[in-house]
């Protein structure tokens, strides 16, 4: 978690506890991969680079493949627009993740 969230947990534990309980309860009918992809898309929409990197790692740990991440970004095109999708892909490229290389995705 970020320093800011840790601060808020210490300064206002009752409010933040309710917030985190709310988030946990919201996605209980979704599988972990779907929750991770939705969270990732929200970070792209808000263009929070740190959050995007954090949730990209979480999505990959939950079993999302790079192809699924890219498909989720492209499926969200009507809401995100091309500029935000390019922004997210720029971050992925800057992270240097070999599993996102075109050859690793089966591209020629």
N, C-alpha and C positions, 0 to 999 in steps of 0.2 A: 504494500500500500504506500501511498505517498505520504510525505511528511505532513501535508495539510490534513489528510484524513486521520492520521494518527493524532494530530493536535486536536481535531474536532472530537474524536473519541474520548480524549482525556478531558477536554474542556466541557463537553456536553454529552456525556455518556448516555443519558436517558434518551435524548433526541436521536442520536446516531444509532443507538441500539434498535430503536423502532424502524429507522430507515433501512438498516441492514436486514432486519427481520422481514420487512416489506419486500425487499429485493429477492430474498431467498424464497419467500412464499410465492412470488409472482410467476416464477418459472418452473414450479414443481411438476406440472403436467408435460413439460418438454424434456426431451433427452438432453444430456450435457452438450453434445455437439451442436444441436440446434440453438440452445441457449448461448453458447459461445459465439456462434455465427451472428446471431441477432445483436449481441453485445458489441461485437466487432463492427458491425454496420453502423450502430449508433455512434461509435467513436469516429467513424469516417464522416458521418453527417455533421457532427460537431467539430470536426477537424482538430481533434486533440491528439497530437502526435505521440505523446507519452502514453496516453491511454490506448491508442491504436497498437503500439508496440507491445504493451502489456497484454492486451486481449488477443493479439495475434499469437503470442506465445501460449496463452491459455487455450485457444482454439486448437492449436497443433498438439498440445498435451492431451486434450480431450479426444483426439483421434481424427480431427479434421485434416483432410489432405490439402496440399496447396491448390489442387484443381477445385476442390470444394470452396476454398476461400475465394478464389478468383470467380467461380460461378456465383457465389453469394454477392460479391461486389457487382458483377454484371447484372444479376437479377434485380438489384436495387437501383439500377440506372434511372428509372423514372423518378425516384425520390432523391438520389444523390447527384445526378448529372455527371457529365464527363469530367469536369474539372476536379471534383472530389475523388472520383475513381482514379484519375491520374495522380492526384496527390497521394493517395494510399499506395499505389504501385510504386511511386518514387520512394516512399519509405521502405517498402519491401525490398526494392533494389539496393537501397543504401545499407540495409541490414546484411546484405551479402549472403542470404540463405540459399545454399546450394540446391535444396529441394524445389526452389522456385525458378531455377534455370530452365529455359525453354526445352532443352534436351531432356531434362529430368521429368518434364511434363509430357514428353512424347512428341514434341514438335521437332520438325526437321530443321 
